Amino acid sequence: MRRWGFLTTHALILIQLAQHPRSTVREIATAVGVTERAAHTALQDLRDSNIIDREREGRRNSHTLNFEHLLAYRRAGTAPGLVPDPFVSFLVDALLELRPTT
């Protein structure tokens, strides 16, 4: 039986970073259930899109969700005509609600 998931690795990483800012690649991989290599590849995609930021902290890197760029992504980067704008907006709003209160 083939295994699949409703959410992509990228989406799961965004959820992890929304809930746990400053997560490392190892922490992300463990939380999402993928290898560190797979997490690194997805993180690179998200960095290339400016959706996440990487910061060096001593000997480790941490990653945070860039909500400003994520909000700008609301209408861009989806399959035109396939993914309705309200669906993307709903997902972005849900990620915003996951942010820890400071």
Beta strands, then each sheet from edge to edge (+ up, - down):
strand 1: 52-57
strand 2: 60-65
sheet 1: 1+ 2-
end
